[in-house]
Amino acid sequence: MSTKDPYARWSLLLSSIAILVSILSAFFAWQQTRLSARALKTHIDPQISCILQGGPMRGFFNFILKNDGDISAHNVSVDHIELRYEKLEKRVRFSGGDLSDFNPIGKRWMYELELLPNDTMSDVVGEFIAPVANDPNQVGILYFDVSYYRDTDGRNYRKRCTYYYDDGNILTEPQLRQKEYYRILAAEVSRHLRETKSLNDWYWYQRQ
């Protein structure tokens, strides 16, 4: 059929328009799907869990963060502090670590730009608790301050993970509540963390 035929030219034009419309429809459908998926992710929270393994008797502890959720966590950072609670004196003594909200991103104890779903990040701790690991009158306290962000809207999440090492066992907060010394220990830990935060605030203020 000759393209000089008006009917043929119109048929060719209509076919081209139909192909273009199909391509545009497919593109807009893909774009809508992508935007819908992104909008859905703004309602999904990153799920980060803390895990503490090992113990001073076998070397240092291994602190692990795991992304149990369906979306990535971004700018994941951790500060930590290690304390010792003396049962006989009923007081907490500072041991070591770093706990400052003023540490720059990427300069905290642990840091990952992005933690993908099912991925982990880890580091060793316990160097200040190991020397008293066999002392039944002391409780080692490992306190972790975790911060991370959701990429879709930049929302910040914070969580605190606290573990206790008593008589060769790693205990969580609910487990420690069964101990007779829990109330005094908890009050001492809160007091010490407040004092540490105040000292850090003063230190960074002096550096400005």
Order of alpha helices (4+ residues) and beta strands (2+ residues): alpha-beta-beta-beta-beta-beta-beta-beta-beta-beta-alpha-alpha
